[in-house]
Amino acid sequence: MRKAGKWALSVISSALVIILVILLLPFARQGFSRLFPDIRGEITTQSLVLKQHLQSSQRLEVTTAEEEGILEAKTTVIILGTVGKTQIKYRYTASIGIDLKRVELSPEEDRIVFCIPQWEILNDGIQALDVKKQNFLSHAIDKSTEALLEEQRVKCRQQFLPGGSQDERIWQDTIHALEETFCEWLASYGERHYRFEFRKEQTGLQENVRGSDHDDE
C-alpha cells in the first residue's frame, strides 16, 4: 500500500509540475525575451521603418540661433575725412536644419549607423532695435540702414554655416533633434535595445562622432 501510495503521489506531483510549466510558459517566454532580446530582428525591422519615414520627410529644424549686437559705420570723404556715423543695435535670428531625405542609414549587428548631411540655414533675418545717426553733411552719401543691416546679416550667418564657429553646438543639437524624431517614429515598438550612431558627411568621407544607446532616449 505504501508503494502504491508513493507511486500515486509521484504521478500527481509530476502532473502538477507539468501543469505549472504549461501555465508559466508564456511568462517564461516574456522574461526570456526581455533578458535576451532579438536585437538583429529589431534592428532589421526598425531600420526599414526609419527608411520609410526619411524618404517621405522634408527638412527638419534642428536648432535656432539668436544674436544681438551693435554695428557701427562711418561715412568718409576725401580731404574732409569722417562726415557721418551710424550706430545700429540689431537682433539676428536663424532657423537651422537638415534635409532628412539625404540622411543615409545602415543597420549593423548592434546598432544603426546614420550618415548626416551638412546642415543649412532654412531661413534667417535681422532687425534694427535702435538706430543712432550723426550726419555732418548730406544724407545722400550715407549708407542706408537697410544696406548696413543686410551686410551684417551676411556676416552673422557665416558663423552658423558648416565650418563656422558654432559647429560643435549645432552638431550636438542636430544629434539631439534626430534622436527625438527617430524615437518618436519608433515609439510603438517599445524599448530600444540597440544603439544609434551618428556620423558627419564630409566631402564623401564619414567621420564617426558619437553613438547613442537606448538609455539616451
C-alpha positions as CSV (number, residue, x, y, z in Angstrom):
1,M,0.0,0.0,0.0
2,R,2.8,2.4,0.8
3,K,4.4,1.7,-2.5
4,A,1.1,2.3,-4.3
5,G,0.6,5.5,-2.3
6,K,4.1,6.8,-3.1
7,W,3.6,6.0,-6.8
8,A,0.2,7.8,-6.9
9,L,1.8,10.8,-5.1
10,S,4.6,10.8,-7.6
11,V,2.3,10.8,-10.5
12,I,0.2,13.6,-9.0
13,S,3.3,15.7,-8.3
14,S,4.6,15.2,-11.9
15,A,1.2,16.2,-13.3
16,L,1.1,19.3,-11.2
17,V,4.6,20.2,-12.3
18,I,3.6,19.8,-15.9
19,I,0.5,21.9,-15.4
20,L,2.5,24.6,-13.7
21,V,5.1,24.6,-16.5
22,I,2.4,24.9,-19.1
23,L,0.7,27.8,-17.2
24,L,4.0,29.6,-16.6
25,L,5.5,29.1,-20.1
26,P,4.1,32.3,-21.6
27,F,5.6,34.3,-18.7
28,A,8.9,32.5,-19.1
29,R,9.0,33.4,-22.7
30,Q,8.4,37.1,-21.9
31,G,11.1,37.0,-19.3
32,F,13.5,35.3,-21.7
33,S,12.8,37.8,-24.5
34,R,13.5,40.7,-22.1
35,L,16.7,39.2,-20.9
36,F,17.8,38.1,-24.4
37,P,16.0,40.3,-27.0
38,D,16.3,39.6,-30.7
39,I,18.4,42.6,-31.4
40,R,19.2,41.7,-35.0
41,G,15.5,41.3,-35.8
42,E,14.7,44.5,-34.0
43,I,17.4,46.4,-36.0
44,T,16.2,45.0,-39.3
45,T,12.6,45.8,-38.7
46,Q,13.1,49.3,-37.3
47,S,15.7,50.3,-39.9
48,L,13.1,49.7,-42.6
49,V,10.6,51.8,-40.6
50,L,13.1,54.7,-40.3
51,K,14.0,54.5,-44.0
52,Q,10.3,54.9,-45.0
53,H,9.9,57.9,-42.7
54,L,13.1,59.5,-44.0
55,Q,12.1,59.1,-47.6
56,S,8.8,60.7,-47.0
57,S,10.1,63.6,-44.9
58,Q,11.3,67.1,-45.9
59,R,13.6,69.3,-43.9
60,L,13.9,69.2,-40.1
61,E,14.7,72.2,-38.0
62,V,17.4,71.0,-35.6
63,T,18.2,74.3,-33.8
64,T,17.7,78.0,-33.8
65,A,20.1,80.9,-33.4
66,E,19.6,84.4,-31.9
67,E,22.3,87.1,-31.6
68,E,22.2,90.7,-30.6
69,G,24.9,93.2,-31.2
70,I,25.8,96.7,-32.2
71,L,27.3,97.6,-35.6
72,E,28.9,100.9,-36.3
73,A,29.6,102.5,-39.7
74,K,31.4,105.7,-40.7
75,T,31.0,107.8,-43.8
76,T,34.2,109.3,-45.0
77,V,35.0,111.6,-47.9
78,I,38.3,112.7,-49.4
79,I,40.0,115.6,-47.6
80,L,37.2,116.0,-45.1
81,G,37.5,112.6,-43.6
82,T,34.6,111.3,-41.4
83,V,31.4,113.2,-42.2
84,G,28.9,110.8,-40.6
85,K,28.4,108.0,-38.1
86,T,25.7,105.3,-37.8
87,Q,25.2,103.0,-34.8
88,I,22.6,100.3,-35.0
89,K,21.6,97.9,-32.3
90,Y,20.4,94.7,-34.1
91,R,19.0,91.3,-33.5
92,Y,19.8,88.4,-35.8
93,T,17.8,85.2,-35.8
94,A,18.1,82.0,-37.9
95,S,16.5,78.6,-38.3
96,I,19.0,75.8,-38.9
97,G,18.1,72.3,-40.3
98,I,18.9,69.3,-42.4
99,D,17.3,67.6,-45.4
100,L,16.0,64.3,-44.0
101,K,15.8,62.7,-47.4
102,R,19.6,62.9,-47.6
103,V,20.1,61.0,-44.3
104,E,21.6,57.6,-45.0
105,L,21.4,54.7,-42.6
106,S,23.0,51.3,-42.4
107,P,22.0,48.5,-40.0
108,E,24.8,46.7,-38.2
109,E,24.9,43.9,-35.6
110,D,24.3,46.0,-32.5
111,R,23.4,49.5,-33.9
112,I,22.0,51.6,-36.7
113,V,24.6,54.0,-38.2
114,F,23.3,57.3,-39.7
115,C,25.3,59.4,-42.1
116,I,24.1,63.0,-41.6
117,P,24.3,65.6,-44.4
118,Q,25.6,69.1,-43.6
119,W,23.1,71.4,-42.1
120,E,21.8,74.5,-43.8
121,I,20.2,77.8,-42.8
122,L,16.5,77.3,-43.5
123,N,15.7,81.0,-43.1
124,D,17.2,84.0,-41.3
125,G,16.6,87.6,-40.7
126,I,17.9,90.7,-39.0
127,Q,16.1,93.7,-37.5
128,A,17.1,97.0,-36.1
129,L,16.3,97.5,-32.4
130,D,17.8,101.0,-32.2
131,V,19.4,103.4,-34.7
132,K,21.5,106.5,-34.0
133,K,22.9,108.6,-36.8
134,Q,25.2,111.6,-36.9
135,N,25.5,113.3,-40.2
136,F,27.7,116.4,-40.8
137,L,26.9,116.7,-44.5
138,S,24.3,115.4,-46.9
139,H,22.4,112.1,-46.1
140,A,22.8,111.2,-49.8
141,I,26.3,110.0,-49.3
142,D,25.4,107.9,-46.2
143,K,24.6,104.2,-46.5
144,S,21.0,103.3,-45.7
145,T,20.1,101.4,-42.6
146,E,18.7,98.6,-44.7
147,A,22.0,98.2,-46.6
148,L,24.1,98.2,-43.3
149,L,21.7,95.6,-41.8
150,E,22.0,93.3,-44.9
151,E,25.8,93.4,-44.7
152,Q,25.6,92.5,-41.0
153,R,23.1,89.6,-41.7
154,V,25.6,88.1,-44.2
155,K,28.4,88.4,-41.6
156,C,26.2,86.8,-38.8
157,R,25.1,83.8,-40.8
158,Q,28.7,82.8,-41.6
159,Q,29.2,81.5,-38.1
160,F,26.2,79.2,-38.3
161,L,27.1,77.7,-41.6
162,P,29.1,74.4,-41.7
163,G,32.7,75.3,-40.8
164,G,31.7,78.3,-38.8
165,S,32.4,79.0,-35.1
166,Q,29.1,77.4,-34.0
167,D,29.8,73.9,-35.5
168,E,30.0,71.9,-32.3
169,R,26.9,73.3,-30.7
170,I,24.9,72.9,-33.9
171,W,26.1,69.3,-34.3
172,Q,25.1,68.4,-30.8
173,D,21.7,70.0,-31.3
174,T,21.4,68.1,-34.6
175,I,22.0,64.7,-32.8
176,H,19.5,65.6,-30.1
177,A,16.8,66.6,-32.6
178,L,17.3,63.4,-34.7
179,E,17.2,61.2,-31.6
180,E,13.9,62.7,-30.5
181,T,12.5,62.4,-34.0
182,F,13.6,58.8,-34.5
183,C,12.4,57.7,-31.1
184,E,9.0,59.3,-31.8
185,W,8.8,57.4,-35.1
186,L,9.6,54.1,-33.2
187,A,7.5,54.8,-30.1
188,S,5.1,52.0,-30.9
189,Y,7.9,49.4,-30.7
190,G,8.7,50.0,-27.1
191,E,12.1,49.9,-25.5
192,R,15.1,50.0,-27.9
193,H,17.9,47.5,-27.3
194,Y,20.5,48.8,-29.7
195,R,22.5,51.9,-30.3
196,F,22.1,54.9,-32.7
197,E,25.4,56.1,-34.1
198,F,25.8,59.4,-36.0
199,R,28.4,60.3,-38.5
200,K,29.1,63.5,-40.3
201,E,29.0,63.6,-44.1
202,Q,32.3,65.3,-45.1
203,T,33.3,65.5,-48.7
204,G,32.4,61.9,-49.3
205,L,34.1,60.7,-46.0
206,Q,32.2,59.7,-42.9
207,E,33.5,60.9,-39.6
208,N,32.5,58.9,-36.5
209,V,31.5,61.5,-34.0
210,R,29.2,60.0,-31.4
211,G,27.0,57.0,-30.6
212,S,23.8,56.9,-28.6
213,D,22.5,53.8,-26.8
214,H,18.9,53.3,-25.7
215,D,19.5,55.0,-22.3
216,D,19.7,58.3,-24.2
217,E,16.0,58.2,-25.2
